[in-house]
Each structure stands twice: as structure tokens, then as C-alpha cells.
């Protein structure tokens, strides 16, 4: 049994604007088959992915710039300016620099005032974690508008050879953003967020270096034909088995905390990790197709950006309307996972 919520806050928070950006360069499964031993049928059978977007050299994009492009759309739709933002929360696993983080770079790009900028490194669950942080700052009355951004440049750090195909075919580039504001209407808003982690499985989905534990000289000295620590590693079957369990648990936790059931869900937007995971959860929760939104088929896994991109697309398509119960859920490296329930 999950505890019901009994916290009392000064305010409630609401998503007032959504936006996203993806690079124009489309990379199909057939394109990848030209550089590694794979094919369209193999990729679609295992992941559901047909294509993804990759930054192309010279197109002017990086993680922070894509985040800024998505943020400008979200700000416009929220009806606020960059000067109205009280805080930036930037989620990514692929920052442009080791330090400083993407949050301050976004701040410069948007020519914002000296508001706090927080970077969140929770990979696939980074956006849900960031949304939860923004929600708490709004609810306690500290801030009125928080800009939450998820942005990823995966293509800059993947192994595009047959050795890396198990990971590299999955990931794409892009950014999504939301503006979380104090709820002045008194209706709707973020009902609750639920966060978890299980560090004993940290080695099942990871990237070891470059890091202070695996720095550049050590990496250069290694045989490039061996398991290279500066490329991502994933134990796919292990991750899949844990993901389907944790997704279900954390969604149910949110529903029970708000005395709701699966029948109350109007739109489920899961992190776009693997279409097979989403389909498993959909079947387990007995949700019809119109109540689950997936876009991994055309974008791949964009990690911290996947939920805000999907949320933005679903809203643009008219699939999310006032009063709808929207459920966000994510699972990823760490292991970390979480959910957010929103009355739109």
C-alpha cells in the first residue's frame, strides 16, 4: 500500500507552457545499416524505432542551444518572458562541457537575469526529477515561474560501429521544455511526484569515463578494440526486466496517493526508452491506444528530453485538454525512476 498525501502547501504549481526542438537531420535505420552490422527489421523488432534525429556538423546545435530553442517556445506559450523566470532547472546526461553545466549556458543564451541555475544528472528520469524540484519550489512559495529543460546530444558520444550497435541504434538528439508556474486559477496543476533510486544496479546502464576515475591518459592507453569506457554500456535484458516492474509500481504509487485508478488516466506519457516497454505497460494497465502517447518511432530515446518532447507533441496534437489527468513516468540509469500526476 502507498501512503496518501497529507502535505499542506501554500500554493500549487501548474505547467503553463510546453515546447520542444529536434534537429532537422533524420537518421533512418537503413542509414545506420551502412555503418554497422544491423538492419531495419532488427532495430524495429527490438526497440520499435524507425528513425531518430542527430545533430549534423555545422547546423549550429549543441545541448544548450537545443535547450534554448525549446525553452523559447515554452516561454511564449506560457505567456511569460525570460525576465519572468525565477529559476532554471536543466536536465541532461550530455552537457556541452564537463563544467560548467548546461543551466548557466542556457541562462546566457536566453539573456536572463541572475536567477539560480540547477543541473540535474538523473539521465532518463532527469525530467521527472527536475519537474518534482520545480514543483516544490513553487508550492513552498519561493518562486513563481521555473523553467525546466531536458536536452540531449547523444550522437556526439556514441559508438557507430557494429561493436556499439546495441546502444547506438537507440538514441537520438533533441530538447523539450516546460514552464512551471504558480497556479493562479485554483484548478488543475501538478498533483504529486514520486521519486526512487536503487544504486546497486548502477553498473547495468552506465558510461564510466571520461571521469576522475577514468581520465584521458588511461583511456588513450587502452586497446581500442576492447570494451571502451567512454562509450555507453547497457545490459539490455536486465534493464528491460527492471523497467517494466518499476514503471508499473511508480505509476500505481501516484494513482493511489491521489485516490485514483488507471481508469482515471486520460493520457500516459512514458519515457521513450523502448516501444516494447511502453506497450508492456499499456497492456498491463489496460489502457487503449488513445490514452498512451509514444513518439520513439521517429525520435529514438532522447533520455532527459523524451518526456517533455512527447508532452509538447501530444499537447500540440490536441491529445491533452483542460481537466485531463496526465501521467508521466520514467526509468533509467542509476537505477532511478519516478512519476508525476498532473491535472491539466
C-alpha positions in Angstrom: 0.0 0.0 0.0 1.2 3.5 -0.8 0.6 6.4 1.6 -2.0 9.0 0.7 -0.7 12.6 0.5 -1.4 14.8 3.6 1.1 17.6 2.9 -0.2 21.2 3.1 1.5 23.8 0.8 1.0 27.5 0.4 0.5 27.2 -3.3 0.0 24.7 -6.1 2.0 24.6 -9.4 0.9 24.2 -13.0 2.6 23.6 -16.3 1.7 26.8 -18.2 3.8 26.3 -21.4 5.4 23.4 -23.3 7.9 23.4 -26.2 10.4 21.2 -28.0 13.1 21.2 -30.6 14.7 18.4 -32.6 17.4 18.7 -35.3 16.4 18.6 -38.9 18.8 15.8 -39.8 16.9 12.5 -39.9 18.8 9.2 -39.5 16.9 6.1 -40.5 17.6 2.5 -39.6 18.8 2.0 -43.2 21.3 4.8 -42.7 22.8 3.1 -39.7 22.9 -0.2 -41.5 25.5 1.4 -43.8 28.0 1.9 -40.9 27.3 -1.1 -38.7 26.0 -4.6 -38.9 22.3 -4.0 -38.4 19.1 -3.6 -40.3 15.7 -2.0 -40.1 13.9 -5.2 -39.1 16.3 -6.0 -36.3 16.1 -2.5 -34.8 12.3 -2.2 -35.1 11.7 -5.7 -33.6 13.8 -4.9 -30.5 13.0 -1.2 -30.0 10.2 0.0 -32.2 12.4 2.8 -33.5 12.3 3.6 -37.2 14.4 6.8 -37.3 15.9 9.4 -35.0 17.3 13.0 -35.2 21.0 13.7 -35.0 22.9 16.9 -34.8 24.7 17.5 -38.1 28.1 19.1 -38.0 27.7 22.8 -38.9 24.0 23.0 -38.1 24.7 25.3 -35.1 23.2 22.9 -32.5 24.5 21.6 -29.2 22.8 20.5 -26.0 22.4 24.0 -24.6 21.4 25.6 -27.9 18.7 23.0 -28.5 17.5 23.5 -24.9 17.3 27.3 -25.5 15.2 26.7 -28.7 12.7 24.5 -26.8 12.6 27.0 -23.9 11.7 29.9 -26.1 8.7 28.0 -27.4 7.6 27.1 -23.9 8.0 30.6 -22.6 6.0 32.0 -25.5 3.2 29.6 -24.9 3.2 30.3 -21.2 2.8 34.0 -21.9 6.0 34.9 -19.9 9.3 36.3 -20.8 12.8 35.2 -19.8 12.8 38.0 -17.3 9.8 36.4 -15.5 11.7 33.2 -14.8 12.9 32.8 -11.2 14.9 29.6 -11.7 16.3 27.3 -14.4 16.5 23.5 -13.9 18.4 21.8 -16.7 18.4 18.0 -17.1 20.9 16.3 -19.3 23.5 13.5 -19.4 25.3 15.0 -22.4 26.4 18.6 -21.4 28.4 20.6 -23.8 31.2 20.8 -21.2 32.3 18.8 -18.2 31.7 22.0 -16.3 30.1 24.4 -16.0 26.7 22.9 -16.6 24.0 23.5 -19.2 21.9 25.6 -16.9 24.2 28.6 -16.9 24.8 28.3 -20.7 21.0 28.3 -21.2 20.8 31.4 -19.0 23.3 33.2 -21.2 21.6 32.2 -24.4 18.3 33.5 -23.2 19.9 36.7 -21.8 18.3 36.1 -18.4 18.9 37.9 -15.1 20.9 36.3 -12.3 18.5 33.6 -11.3 19.7 30.3 -9.9 20.5 27.6 -12.5 20.4 23.9 -11.3 21.7 21.0 -13.3 20.2 17.6 -12.8 22.1 14.4 -13.8 19.5 11.7 -13.5 19.6 10.6 -17.1 16.3 9.1 -18.3 14.4 10.1 -15.2 16.0 13.5 -15.2 13.0 15.4 -16.4 10.6 13.9 -13.8 13.2 14.6 -11.1 13.5 18.2 -12.3 9.8 18.7 -12.5 9.5 17.5 -8.9 12.1 20.0 -7.8 10.3 22.8 -9.6 7.0 21.7 -8.1 8.4 22.0 -4.6 9.9 25.5 -5.1 6.6 26.7 -6.4 4.5 25.0 -3.7 6.5 26.5 -0.9 6.1 30.0 -2.3 9.8 30.6 -3.0 9.4 31.0 -6.8 6.6 31.9 -9.2 8.0 30.6 -12.6 10.5 27.8 -13.0 11.9 26.9 -16.5 12.5 23.1 -16.7 14.5 21.9 -19.7 15.6 18.4 -20.8 18.1 18.3 -23.7 20.5 15.7 -25.1 23.2 15.4 -27.8 23.6 11.7 -27.8 25.1 11.4 -31.3 28.2 13.2 -30.2 29.2 10.3 -27.9 28.0 7.0 -29.5 30.0 4.2 -31.0 28.8 4.0 -34.6 30.3 0.6 -35.3 29.0 -3.0 -35.0 30.6 -3.2 -31.6 28.2 -0.4 -30.3 25.1 -1.2 -32.2 23.1 -2.5 -29.2 23.2 1.0 -27.7 23.8 3.4 -30.6 20.7 2.4 -32.6 18.5 3.5 -29.7 19.4 7.1 -29.0 18.6 10.4 -30.7 19.1 14.1 -30.1 16.6 16.8 -29.1 15.2 19.0 -26.4 12.0 19.7 -24.6 11.0 22.4 -22.0 8.1 23.4 -19.8 7.4 26.4 -17.7 6.1 25.5 -14.2 4.2 28.4 -12.6 2.3 29.2 -9.5 -1.3 28.1 -10.1 -3.3 31.3 -10.0 -6.5 29.6 -11.3 -7.0 27.3 -8.4 -7.9 24.4 -10.8 -5.7 21.7 -12.2 -1.9 21.5 -11.7 0.7 19.0 -10.6 -1.0 16.7 -8.1 2.1 14.8 -6.9 5.5 13.5 -7.9 7.2 10.2 -6.8 10.9 9.5 -7.0 13.1 6.5 -6.3 16.5 5.0 -6.9 18.4 1.7 -6.5 22.1 2.3 -6.7 23.1 -1.4 -6.5 22.3 -1.7 -10.2 24.4 1.4 -11.3 26.7 -0.8 -13.4 23.9 -2.2 -15.7 23.5 1.1 -17.6 26.4 3.5 -17.4 29.2 5.4 -19.0 32.5 5.1 -17.0 34.5 7.9 -18.5 35.9 10.4 -19.1 35.7 10.9 -15.4 38.0 11.4 -12.5 38.1 7.6 -12.1 38.8 7.1 -15.8 40.7 10.1 -17.1 42.1 10.8 -20.6 45.6 9.2 -20.3 44.1 6.0 -19.0 41.5 5.9 -21.8 44.1 6.5 -24.5 46.3 3.7 -23.3 43.6 1.1 -23.6 43.2 -1.2 -26.6 40.5 0.4 -28.7 39.2 -3.0 -29.7 38.2 -3.8 -26.1 35.3 -2.6 -24.1 35.8 1.1 -24.2 34.7 3.0 -21.0 34.0 6.3 -22.9 31.1 4.7 -24.8 27.8 3.8 -23.0 27.2 0.3 -21.7 23.8 -1.3 -21.2 22.7 -4.7 -20.1 19.6 -4.5 -22.2 17.6 -7.5 -20.9 18.4 -6.7 -17.3 17.3 -3.1 -17.8 14.1 -4.1 -19.6 13.0 -6.5 -16.8 13.5 -3.9 -14.1 11.9 -1.1 -16.1 8.6 -2.8 -16.7 8.3 -3.5 -12.9 9.3 0.0 -11.7 7.2 1.8 -14.3 4.1 -0.1 -13.1 5.0 0.4 -9.4 5.6 4.2 -9.6 2.5 4.9 -11.7 0.4 2.9 -9.3 2.0 4.8 -6.4 1.0 8.1 -7.8 -2.6 6.9 -8.5 -3.1 5.5 -5.0 -1.6 8.6 -3.4 -4.3 10.7 -5.1 -7.0 8.1 -4.6 -7.3 7.5 -8.4 -7.2 4.4 -10.6 -6.0 3.5 -14.0 -9.5 4.2 -15.4 -9.0 7.9 -14.4 -5.9 8.3 -16.7 -6.6 10.4 -19.8 -3.0 10.4 -21.1 0.0 8.4 -20.1 3.4 9.7 -21.4 6.1 7.2 -20.5 9.8 8.0 -21.0 10.6 6.9 -24.6 13.1 4.2 -23.7 11.8 1.3 -25.8 8.4 0.9 -27.5 8.2 -2.6 -26.2 8.4 -1.4 -22.6 5.6 1.2 -23.3 3.5 -1.5 -24.9 4.0 -3.8 -22.0 2.9 -1.2 -19.5 0.0 -0.2 -21.7 -1.2 -3.8 -21.8 -0.7 -4.4 -18.1 -2.7 -1.2 -17.2 -5.4 -2.0 -19.9 -5.1 1.4 -21.5 -6.4 2.0 -25.0 -4.1 3.4 -27.7 -5.6 6.9 -27.5 -4.5 7.1 -23.8 -0.8 6.4 -24.4 1.5 8.7 -26.3 4.6 7.3 -28.0 7.0 9.0 -30.4 10.1 6.9 -30.0 9.4 5.6 -33.5 10.6 8.8 -35.1 13.0 10.2 -32.4 14.5 7.3 -30.6 15.4 7.6 -26.9 16.3 11.2 -26.1 16.8 10.5 -22.4 16.0 13.6 -20.3 14.4 15.2 -23.3 12.0 12.4 -24.2 9.1 13.2 -21.9 9.0 16.9 -22.5 9.3 16.4 -26.3 6.4 13.9 -26.1 4.4 16.1 -23.8 4.8 19.0 -26.2 3.8 17.0 -29.2 0.8 15.4 -27.5 -0.4 18.9 -26.5 0.2 20.3 -30.0 -1.9 17.4 -31.4 -4.8 18.2 -29.2 -4.5 15.0 -27.2 -4.2 16.8 -23.9 -7.1 19.1 -22.8 -8.1 21.0 -19.8 -9.1 18.8 -16.9 -7.3 15.7 -18.3 -5.3 13.5 -15.9 -1.8 13.3 -17.4 0.6 10.8 -16.0 4.4 11.0 -16.7 6.7 8.1 -15.8 10.4 7.4 -16.3 13.0 4.8 -15.5 16.7 4.8 -16.3 20.3 4.7 -15.3 21.1 4.6 -11.6 18.7 2.9 -11.4 16.4 5.9 -10.9 12.7 6.1 -11.6 9.7 8.4 -10.9 6.3 9.6 -11.9 4.3 12.8 -11.9 0.5 13.1 -11.9 -0.9 16.3 -13.4 -4.5 17.6 -13.7 -4.1 19.6 -16.9 
